[in-house]
Amino acid sequence: MVATYPRMSIPDHAVTLRPGRPDDPQVIAEIWQHGWNDRHLGYIPDDLVAARMQESGRN
């Protein structure tokens, strides 16, 4: 069975892309971590969460 998710609506706002900056990777990693936590915590075993945190150096 394939999971399906509702499509996100995109507001009628322009998107501006800019060149990357030195601090961007850290901010992107934080956004990813918050999203990962939101979708996984409470649904997967705590020992797997601990292993993921250790792998990423965020223990």
N, C-alpha and C positions, 0 to 999 in steps of 0.2 A: 504494500500500500504506500502510495506517495503522499506526503503531507502537502497540503495546499494552504496558502496564506492569502489573505485579502490584499488586493493591489493597493498600493499607497497612492493617494492623489497628489499630484504635483501642482502647487500653487502657480498662478500666472505671474511669477516673479522671474526676473532675469537671474541667471547664475553667472557669477564671475569667477573664472579660474585664474590663479596667480602662480608664479613660480614657487617651488617649495622653499621652505626656510629651515634653518638648522634645528629649530625646536619642534618642527612638525612631527617627526617620528614618535616622540614621546606623547604628544597630544593624541595622535592617531591610536597609539597603543592603549591609552587610557579609555578612549571612546570604545575601542574593541572590547576591552576588559569589562566595562560596564554592561555592554550589550551581551557578552558571554554570560556574565553573572545573572542578568535578568532572565535569560532564556534557559539556564541550566540549574542554578541553585534551587534546591528543593526537589529536583527531578532526577538527579544522579547521586550516587553514593558519595558521602563526605570524603572517603579515602581517595576517590578519583579527583575530587576538587583539590584536595591537598597535593596530590601528585602533579596536577596541572600547574598549581601555583609554584611548586618547587621547580618544575621544568622551566618555567618562565622567569625564575629568580624573584618571585614576588611572595615569598613566604613570610 
